Amino acid sequence: MCNCDRSPRVPFAVRMRKAGIRGLTNWAIGTFLVAGFALTAHLSGQTSAAQAPDSGAATAITTHSNGQPDPAAGNGHAQDAYIIGDDDVLSINVWNEKDLTGSVPVRSDGKISLPLVGEVQAAGRTPVQLGEDLTVALRGFITDPQVTVIVQTINSRKFNILGQVTKPGSYVLTADTTMVDAIALAGGFRDFAKKKGVYILRMNPNGGEARIRFNYQSFIKGKNTSQNIKIKPNDTIVVP
């Protein structure tokens, strides 16, 4: 007697529909998981980018015990090239040494005073060079000194403008200040200023004084534009 399975056979078309549903379900689950992993990776990347520091913001000059600038400090070209002068104020930081860290004025003799090292010549040096000098001086007292020098306040590069201008006085000199810029900084001419007779008094390297004339009336008419020269530190502009 046959014991064959008497359960009803499922039609082929029905079996195919069920298989298709299972396949579609598996595909949907897989797609959902992949999308979830991608979203997680994207959010993780955004978090890392937000936490990363801005490497281009630093302008300090740092030197280590080998006397070489630290490239990680993001040296600024303006700081590299600037020549420290009398009356400038410097920010000096010696890593992990609070007593050697702070604002230090450059005296009228061009020197600064620091604990341990005493007096150090600052005027005539760039921040990088001064940092190297301090590094060398501190080696006898500190293991692997790390020095940062920043020009905090520029007081040494100035010019004077006197006479018939709105605001005569002393002004901080930038690299590209010209005669016209200087007059504008001083508020322009007064009513009775002799615009044809403006001149600069400039000290010569040999100690003498030069008088450089500037005919403003001629300049604004487009003549002799080469008269609009750059101002140098300690120049005195006179507007009669």
C-alpha positions as CSV (number, residue, x, y, z in Angstrom):
1,M,0.0,0.0,0.0
2,C,1.5,3.4,-1.0
3,N,2.4,5.9,1.8
4,C,2.9,8.7,-0.6
5,D,2.4,12.3,0.6
6,R,-1.1,13.3,-0.1
7,S,-0.7,17.0,0.7
8,P,-1.9,19.2,-2.0
9,R,0.7,20.4,-4.4
10,V,1.2,24.2,-4.6
11,P,0.9,25.5,-8.1
12,F,4.1,26.6,-9.8
13,A,2.9,30.2,-10.3
14,V,2.2,30.6,-6.6
15,R,5.6,29.2,-5.6
16,M,7.2,31.8,-8.0
17,R,5.3,34.7,-6.5
18,K,6.3,33.6,-2.9
19,A,10.0,33.3,-4.0
20,G,9.8,36.8,-5.6
21,I,8.4,38.3,-2.4
22,R,11.2,36.7,-0.3
23,G,13.8,38.0,-2.7
24,L,12.3,41.5,-2.7
25,T,12.2,41.5,1.1
26,N,15.9,40.4,1.3
27,W,16.9,43.1,-1.2
28,A,15.1,45.8,0.7
29,I,16.7,44.7,4.0
30,G,20.2,44.7,2.4
31,T,19.6,48.1,0.9
32,F,18.5,49.6,4.2
33,L,21.6,48.2,6.0
34,V,24.0,49.6,3.3
35,A,22.3,53.0,3.5
36,G,22.6,53.0,7.3
37,F,26.3,52.2,7.1
38,A,26.9,55.0,4.6
39,L,25.0,57.5,6.7
40,T,27.0,56.5,9.8
41,A,30.3,57.0,7.9
42,H,29.2,60.4,6.6
43,L,28.2,61.7,10.0
44,S,31.5,60.4,11.5
45,G,33.4,62.3,8.8
46,Q,31.5,65.5,9.5
47,T,32.3,65.1,13.2
48,S,36.0,64.6,12.5
49,A,36.1,67.6,10.2
50,A,34.4,69.8,12.8
51,Q,36.9,68.8,15.5
52,A,39.9,69.3,13.4
53,P,41.8,72.5,14.3
54,D,42.4,75.3,11.7
55,S,46.0,74.8,10.9
56,G,46.2,78.1,8.9
57,A,45.3,80.4,11.8
58,A,48.6,80.5,13.7
59,T,51.0,83.4,13.1
60,A,53.5,82.8,15.9
61,I,57.1,81.9,15.3
62,T,58.3,79.0,17.4
63,T,61.9,77.8,17.6
64,H,63.1,74.6,19.3
65,S,66.5,73.9,20.8
66,N,68.0,73.2,17.4
67,G,67.4,76.8,16.5
68,Q,65.1,76.0,13.5
69,P,61.6,77.4,13.1
70,D,58.9,75.0,14.0
71,P,56.9,74.4,10.8
72,A,53.9,73.3,12.8
73,A,53.5,76.8,14.2
74,G,52.3,78.2,10.9
75,N,54.8,81.0,10.6
76,G,53.4,84.2,9.2
77,H,55.4,86.0,6.5
78,A,54.8,89.4,8.0
79,Q,56.1,88.3,11.4
80,D,59.1,86.6,9.7
81,A,60.1,89.8,7.9
82,Y,59.4,92.4,10.5
83,I,62.4,94.1,12.1
84,I,61.8,94.7,15.8
85,G,62.3,98.3,17.0
86,D,62.5,100.4,20.1
87,D,59.3,100.7,22.1
88,D,57.7,97.7,20.4
89,V,55.8,95.3,22.7
90,L,56.6,91.6,22.3
91,S,54.7,88.5,23.4
92,I,57.2,85.9,24.5
93,N,56.1,82.4,25.5
94,V,58.4,79.7,26.8
95,W,56.5,76.5,26.8
96,N,55.7,75.2,30.3
97,E,57.6,78.1,31.9
98,K,55.1,80.7,33.3
99,D,57.7,82.9,34.8
100,L,59.3,83.5,31.4
101,T,56.0,84.0,29.5
102,G,54.3,87.4,29.0
103,S,54.4,90.8,27.3
104,V,57.8,92.4,27.2
105,P,58.5,96.0,26.0
106,V,61.6,96.8,24.0
107,R,63.5,99.5,25.8
108,S,64.8,102.6,24.2
109,D,68.3,101.0,24.1
110,G,66.8,98.1,22.0
111,K,67.0,95.5,24.6
112,I,64.6,93.3,26.6
113,S,65.0,91.8,30.1
114,L,63.9,88.3,31.0
115,P,64.5,86.1,34.1
116,L,67.4,83.7,33.9
117,V,68.9,85.2,30.7
118,G,69.0,88.9,31.7
119,E,69.3,91.5,28.9
120,V,68.9,90.4,25.3
121,Q,69.2,92.6,22.2
122,A,65.8,92.7,20.4
123,A,65.9,95.8,18.2
124,G,67.2,95.0,14.7
125,R,66.2,91.3,15.0
126,T,63.2,89.6,13.5
127,P,60.9,87.5,15.7
128,V,62.5,84.3,14.4
129,Q,66.0,85.6,15.1
130,L,65.1,86.7,18.6
131,G,63.4,83.4,19.3
132,E,66.6,81.6,18.3
133,D,68.7,83.9,20.5
134,L,66.4,83.2,23.5
135,T,66.5,79.5,22.8
136,V,70.3,79.5,22.9
137,A,70.4,81.6,26.0
138,L,67.9,79.3,27.8
139,R,69.7,76.0,27.1
140,G,71.8,76.4,30.1
141,F,68.7,76.6,32.4
142,I,66.0,74.6,30.6
143,T,66.0,71.3,28.8
144,D,64.8,71.7,25.2
145,P,63.4,75.2,25.5
146,Q,60.5,76.0,23.1
147,V,60.2,79.7,22.5
148,T,57.5,81.6,20.8
149,V,57.9,85.3,19.8
150,I,55.2,87.5,18.5
151,V,55.2,91.2,17.9
152,Q,52.2,92.3,19.9
153,T,52.2,96.0,19.5
154,I,54.2,98.0,16.9
155,N,55.4,101.3,18.3
156,S,58.7,101.8,16.6
157,R,57.6,102.3,13.0
158,K,56.1,105.8,13.1
159,F,56.0,109.0,11.1
160,N,55.1,112.5,12.0
161,I,52.9,115.0,10.1
162,L,52.9,118.6,11.2
163,G,51.4,121.9,10.1
164,Q,48.2,122.7,8.2
165,V,46.4,119.3,8.4
166,T,43.3,118.5,10.4
167,K,44.9,116.0,12.8
168,P,48.7,116.6,13.1
169,G,50.6,114.1,15.2
170,S,52.4,110.8,15.1
171,Y,51.1,107.8,13.2
172,V,52.0,104.1,13.0
173,L,53.6,103.4,9.7
174,T,52.6,100.5,7.5
175,A,54.7,99.1,4.7
176,D,53.0,100.8,1.9
177,T,52.1,104.3,3.3
178,T,52.7,107.0,0.7
179,M,52.6,110.8,1.0
180,V,49.0,110.9,-0.1
181,D,48.1,108.1,2.4
182,A,49.8,110.1,5.2
183,I,47.9,113.3,4.4
184,A,44.6,111.3,4.3
185,L,45.4,109.7,7.7
186,A,45.9,113.2,9.1
187,G,42.4,114.2,8.0
188,G,43.5,116.2,4.9
189,F,44.5,119.8,4.5
190,R,43.2,122.8,6.3
191,D,41.8,125.7,4.4
192,F,44.9,127.7,4.1
193,A,47.4,124.9,3.6
194,K,50.1,125.6,0.9
195,K,49.6,122.4,-1.0
196,K,52.4,123.2,-3.4
197,G,55.0,123.5,-0.6
198,V,54.6,120.2,1.3
199,Y,57.9,118.4,2.1
200,I,59.4,115.5,4.1
201,L,62.3,115.8,6.5
202,R,64.2,112.6,6.4
203,M,67.4,111.6,8.2
204,N,70.2,110.4,6.0
205,P,72.3,107.4,7.1
206,N,75.3,109.7,7.5
207,G,73.4,111.8,10.0
208,G,72.4,114.7,7.8
209,E,68.8,115.7,7.0
210,A,67.2,115.7,3.6
211,R,64.2,117.7,2.5
212,I,62.0,116.0,-0.1
213,R,59.4,118.3,-1.7
214,F,55.9,117.2,-2.7
215,N,53.7,119.4,-4.9
216,Y,50.2,118.1,-4.1
217,Q,48.5,120.4,-6.6
218,S,50.7,119.1,-9.4
219,F,50.1,115.5,-8.3
220,I,46.3,115.6,-8.3
221,K,46.5,116.9,-11.9
222,G,48.3,113.8,-12.9
223,K,51.8,115.4,-13.1
224,N,54.9,114.2,-11.4
225,T,53.2,111.2,-9.9
226,S,56.6,109.8,-8.9
227,Q,56.5,112.4,-6.1
228,N,54.1,110.2,-4.2
229,I,56.9,108.3,-2.5
230,K,56.6,105.8,0.4
231,I,57.1,107.1,3.9
232,K,59.9,105.7,5.9
233,P,60.1,105.3,9.7
234,N,60.8,108.6,11.5
235,D,60.0,110.8,8.5
236,T,58.4,114.1,9.4
237,I,55.9,115.6,6.9
238,V,55.5,119.3,7.0
239,V,52.5,121.1,5.5
240,P,53.1,124.8,5.6
